[in-house]
Amino acid sequence: MFRLDVSAAPANAKNDLLSGLTVALALVPEAVAFAFVAGVEPLVGLYSAFMVSIITAVVGGRPGMISGATGALAVVMVALVLEHGIEYLFATVVLMGLIQITVGVLRLGKFIRMVPHPVMLGFVNGLAIVIFLAQLKSFQVSDGAGGSQWLAGQQLYIMLALVALTMAIIHWLPKLTKAIPSALAAILLVSVLVIALGVQSRTVGDMASIAGGLPAFHIPSVPLNWETFTIITPYAVILAAIGLIESLLTMSLIDELTQTRGRGNRECVGQGSANIVTGFFGGMGGCAMVGQSMINVKSGGRGRLSGITAGFMVLMFILFASSLIEMIPIAALTGVMFMVVIGTFEWSSFRILSKIPRADAFVLVLVSGMTVATDLAIAVVCGVIVSALAFAWEHARQVRAHAYVDDTGTKVYELDGPLFFASTGRFLDHFKPDNDPERVVIDFYGSRVMDHSAIEAIDTVASRYIQAGKELKLRHLSQECRNLLNKAGDLVEVNLDKDPKYWVADDKLA
């Protein structure tokens, strides 16, 4: 699926430390930007990057995956902050974490396996486009009237040159040496070049100051009553869903890149634990980050130490090295993220669109577009629903009935294909009681009754033959099918040796 060859590199401390440092440098401007999106102070985003990264690395189920403050969550948070204030955001983040832990404890993380391959491709491509579009803000400056305008003239040329230089270093350095992650080397080299030559280029410090102290424990100052619960619960549910979907899909991506397997339910608990702590220490919460996870994996990060290092270094930047980090050119970090976009986007999608089933191609494009236009959770849910409907429709067309009259004059219908809610109409169309002889047999040996709709369809066919005065027998139905039939139960021929044994997706017996 993904062409980035990183599976052969084992986890080791050196790679984890260097890749964690690289990720930390990329986390700082992202956290600041997402804090602005959510309508909170930059330190709120930085504290989230620090705490979420470390806690998920220690407790989560996917070593090598990076978590922190994300844009997908920030766009939901801004409405809550504007209407009710930041204290309600902290309370919401705590409740969000509790919901995520509940999902993990109930072992619901396994349902990520239900996400079809086209949805996964759409998720990857959509996120790559979102990351790309987010970097375009680096080419804009404030116009002084509360808006922004594109760079022009010398400023634009310098920005483009530094971005291109960063990308070139990341691309060519691994061909010379892999002693240091190419992204880290590119950031350091471009930063030294800009500082030494006095190049006028926007830096991290132009966005906001990142200097600060240690986060302090703080119980959200909100009334503990039903009204508060009704305010924060809808936001918490949405944030928990978006966070888990993005985290589990990112986990699946890293699984495939590294040819290892993460633990989805443990990751749910890890994400929830991180968000609870973050909410009590003045952070905006977070989830897994595709871009930073790709930087980490490509830089050699495989173990939990990489995520711990990334979070710890963000804290060190806040406490001791803010002046140095604020000197890093935005162009260098933009170049790194552009390389992430190139490595994340599944370019073979263009080639396979004409070769895969049309429904899968539609789902791939749909999820990609909706990820960009709306948010990840809606895109993935819609993709899964459309894929499920397409699957049901395709299998509904597979129900067939081979009819013949045997030596005794009995007409036998031999069914083939699954019988469920989507195929009952085609199933009923096969039978014309008025045109059939006095004795009819429906053989289910090549079919399987899947749900209550199928049971009702069998009862309907039986009623039609009974009303027509015809003798009907049903063969090769499971014991549970016979128990669920209301009208046709007495018409079933029981053959304990040949009758299949399976359960029907029906809660009637419960």
N, C-alpha and C positions, 0 to 999 in steps of 0.2 A: 504493500500500500504506500508506504513512505520510503523515499529513496535515501534519506540521510543514514549513512552507515556508522552507527555508534554502538552497535551491540557487542563488539568484541572487547571494548575497553572495560576492565574490571574496576570496581570501586577501590580507591586508595586515598589516604589522608591528604597527600599533596594535591591531587586533582580536585578533591572536594574543597580544600581551603582556597585554592586559586579561583575555581569556578564560583565559589560562594562570594568572594570579593568582587568578581566581575558582575555577578547578579546584583549585589548590593549597590554598585554604582548606577545600575540601570533602574533599581527600585526607587531611588530617591526622587528623581523628577516625576516618575509615574505616580508615586504616592502624593506628591505635592499637587500635581494636576488633578488627580481624582478627588482630593480634598476640596479643591476649588469647585469641581463639578457638584459635589455634595453640599456645598455651601457652608463648609466648616474651615477652621484654621489649618494651615499646612501641617503643624505638629500633630494634629489628630490623625491625619493620614500616615505620617511617618511613624507614630507610635503603633499604628495598626500593622504597618509593614514589618516592624521589629518584632512585635509579639506574635502575630499570626504565623510568620515565617518560622520562628523558633518552635512554637508549640506544635504546629502541624508536622514539623520535621521530627520531633521527638515522639509524638503520640500517634500521628497519622499512619496510614497504611501503604504509602507509596514513597519509599526512599528516592531522593533525587528530584522530587517534584517541589516547586516553589509556590508558596501562597503569600498573599498580601492584600492590600487594599486594591480593589478593582473597579473599573469603570462600569461594568455591568451592574454592580450593586449601587454605585454612586448615583446613577441616574434615577434609581428608585428612591434613594434616601433624600434627595433634594426637596421633594414635595413635603415630606414629613418635617424636615428641619425648618423650612420656610413657614409652615403653618403652626407648628407646635414648639419648635426650639430644639436645641442640641441635646438637652437632658432626656427628652423623649427618644431621641436617636439612640442614646446609650442604653436605655431600657429595652428598646426594640432589639438591639444587637444581642443583649443577654437572652431574651426570649427566643430569638433566632437560633442561638446556640443550643438552647434546651431542646428545640424542635429537631435540630440536626442530630443531637445525641440520641434522641428517641428513635429516629429513623435508623440509626446504626444499631442500637440495642435490639430493635425489632427485626434486624437483619433484612431491611428493605433495600439496602444498597445493591443487592444482587440483581435488581430489576434493571440496572444499567445494561445488562446483557440483552435486553429486549430492544435496544436501540439498533436499528438496521444499519448496514454498511453505508448505503447512500446518505443516511442522516449523519453518520460520522464524517463522511467526506464533506457534506454541506457545512457541518459545524466547523471543521478545520478551515475550509475555504472562507467561510463567513468571518471567522475570527481573524484570519490573515488580512482580510479587507478592512475590518474594524481597526486593527492595529495600524495598518497603512494610513487610513484616514485620520487617525489620532495624531500621527506624526506630522501631518500637514500643518497643524497649528504651530509647529516650530518655524514655519516660513511666514508667520504673521506677527505683527507688532501692534500695540495699542495705538489708536488714532487720537487719543486724548479726549475723546467724547464718549467714552464708555464702549466703543466698538473696536474693531480691528481692521487692519489692512495688510495686504500682501507685501512682502519685502520687494524692493526694486533696486535697480542699479547695482552699485558696488556691494551693498549689503547682501543682495541675493546671490551675486557671483561668488562672494566669499563663502556663504553658507553652502552653496552647491559644491564648491571645490572641497571644502572640509568634509562634507558628507561622502563625496566620491572617494576621497583619500581614505577615510575610515573603512569604507566598504572594500576598497582595494587591499588594504592591509589584512582585513579579516579573511578575504578570499585567498591571497597569495602566501601569507605567512605560514600556514600549516604545511605548505609544500617545501618550506625551508627547515622549519623546526616546530615541534609540538611541545617544547619544554614549558611554554607559557600559553594560556588560552589566547587565541588570536583576538577575541573581542576585548579582553583586558589590555593587551598590548596596543591595540588600536586606540583605545580611550586614552592611555597614558601618553603615547607618542603624539597624538593630535593635540592633547592638552599642553604638552611641553612645547610643541611647535608654536601654538598660538601665544603662549605666555612669553616665550623667548623672542619671538619676532614682533610682539606687540600688536598682533592682528586684532582688529575690532570685530568681535563676534559675540553674540549673546551667550551668556553663561547660566549655570544653574542658579547662581545668586540673583540673576535678573528676574527669576520667577518669584522667589521668596527666600527669606532667611530660614535656614534649617537649624539654627542654634537653639538649644533648649536643655532642659534637665531631665531627670528620670521621671517617668510617669508615676502619678500618685494614685493610691487606691481611693475610689470615689463611688459611693452608692448613688445611682441616678436620682436626682431630686425631682421626683414625680409623685403625685398622690397615689397611694396604694389603694385604689378603688376600682369598681367595675368600669367606670368611664375610661380610665387610663387603659385598662385591658382591651376595651373595644377599639381604642385608638391605635394601639401598637400591634395588636394581633394580625390584622390584615397585612401590614407591612412586614411583620416578622415571618409570616408564612411565605410571602412572595420572595423575600430575601433568602430564606432558608432553601426554597426550591431552586432559585437561580444559583445560589452558592454550591449546592450539592450537584446539580446537573453539570455546571461548568467544571467542578472538581473531579467528578467521576469520569466525565468525558476526557478531561485532560489526563487523568490516570490511565485510561485506556490507550491514549495516544503514546504516553511514555512507556507503557507496557510493550507496545508494539515496537517502538524505537529501540528499546533495550532488550527485547526478547525475554522479559521477565514478567511476573504477574504481581500486581498490587492487591491489597485487601480492601475491597470497597466498603464493607461495614465498619472496619476500623478507621478508614479515612473519614467516614461520616462522623464518628465519635471524635476524631482528632479535630476536624473543622469546627464541630460544635464546642468542644472544650476551648479552642482558641478564641472563638467569638464571645463566649461567656467571660473569659478573663479580660479580653479587650474591652468589652462593655463596662466592666468595673474599673478599668484603668484609663478611661478617657479616649478610647479608640473607636474608629468607625466600622470595625469588623472587616472581614475579607473572605477570600476563597482562593482556590488554585488559579495561577496565572499562566496562560499558555505561552506567552512571549518569553517571560522570565524562565519558565521551565525548559523551553527550547534552548535558551542561552546556556542554562546550567548543564543540560545533557550534552550539547555540542561542545561545551568547554571541558567536558570530562567528569562532571559531577554525577556521581552514582549513589552515594551513601547519604545517610541522614546528616552527616557532618556538613554537607554543602548547604543545606537549608538553615542549619544552626549558624553557620558562619555568615550567611547572607543577613540574617536577622541581627546577629551580634554586631556586625560591621555597620549596619544602619544606625544602631544605638551609639556606636563609637563616633560615627560621623556627627550625630546630634550633639554629643557631649564634648568632644575634643577636636574634631577635624572639620567643623562646619566651614571655616574660612577656606580650607583647601578644596573641599568638595564644591563649594560655590564658584570656584574658578574653572571647573570643567566646562568646556564648550557644549552647548546644546546640540551643535552639529555632530559631535562625536557620538552622542547617545542616539541621535536620530539615525545615523548611519548604521549603528548596531541593530536598531529595531527594523530598519529596512532589510537587513540581511536575515533577520528573523522572519520577516514576511516572505521573502524569497524561499527560505527553507521550509516554512510551514505550509504555504499554499501547495495543494496537490495539482501540479501542472498537467498531469496525465488526465485530469478530468475532461479537458477539452478533447482529448483523443478518444476517450471511451464513451463520450456522450452518445455518439451515433451507434455504438456497438452494444450497449446495455439495454434492457427493456425500457420502453418509453416511460413507464410508471417510475422506475428507479431514477431515470434521468430527470424527470419532473421533480421528484422529491429532492434530489441533489441541488437543483437550481432553486427550488422553493426555500429550503433551509438556509442556503447561502444568502439569498436575498432578505429573508425575514430576520436573520441574525444581524444584518446591517441596518435594516429599517426599523425593527422593533427591539427585542431583546432575546437573549439566548434561550431562556426557558420557553417562551412562546414558540420560537422557531423549532426547537427540538420536539416539543409536545405535538405541534402541528405535523412535523415530519413523521413522527411515529404513528399518528392517527391516519395520515394519508397512506403510509406504507401498509398499515394493518387493513385498511379498506381495500387497497389494491390487492393484497394477499387474499382477502376473503372473496373478492370478486373473481380472481383467477381460479381459486379452488372451487368456487361455486359452479364454474363452467365444466368441471371435471366429473360431475355426477352423470353417469350414463346407465342405461338399462338395456340389456340384451334380452329380447323377448323371443320365445319359441313355444310351440305346442308339442308336448311329449306324446308317447304312444297311447296314453290313457285319455287323451283329449284335454288335458290340463294345460293351461297357459302359464308358463314360468317366466318371471321377470328376474334376471340375474343382475343385481345392482353392482356398480363399480364406482368408487369415489366416496369422499366424506359427505355425510349428511349433517348439515348444521344450518344456522339461521339464514345464511346467504344462499344456500342451495335448495331450500325447501320448495321454492316456486318451480324450479326446473324439475325437481323430484315429482311434484304433483302433476305436472304436465304430461308425464309418461303414461299415466293410467286413465283409461276410458272405460269405466265399468259397463256402460251400455253396449259397447262393442266387443266385450270379452266373453268367453264361454262361461259355463256354469261353475267351473272350478278354476281358481287362480292361486298361484303361489308366488310370493315375493321372497327372493333369496338374498339375504344381507351378507353372505359370506365374504364378498369382495368390497363391502362397504363398512363404514363405522358410524354409529350414531353418536354425535358430539354434544348436543345440548338439548334444552327443553323445547326449543323450536322444532327440532327434528322429531322429538317424541310426539308433539302435537300434530305434525304433518303425517306421521304414521297413523295416529288415531283418526285423522281426517280421511285418509284413504280407506281405512277399515269401515268408517261410517258410510262412505259412498257405496262400497260393495255390499254392505248389509242392506242398505236401502234399496239397492238394485236386485236384492234377492239372490246374490251370488255367494258361493262358498269360497272364503279366503283363508289362506294359511301363510303364516310368516315364519321363515326359517332363519336359523343362525343369528339370533339376537342374544345379547348377553343377559345374565340374570338380572342385573340392575335395570336394563331396558324393559324387561318383562314386568318388573315391579312398578315401573313408572307409567306404563301404559294404562289408561283408564278404560277405553272402549275396545281396544284390540288385544288386551291381555289374554283372553281365552282363545284367541286364534293362533297363538304361537305354538309351533311344533318344537318340543324340547328334545335336544340331542346332547346329552352331557359330554359325549366324546368330541363332538365337532363344534358345539356352540362356543363362541369366543368369550373371553373374560376381560372386561374392561369397565371403567367407571364412566358415567356420563356427567358432564358439567351442568348439574342441576341440583338445586337445594331442596327439592320437594321432600326427600326422605328426612331431611334435617328438621 
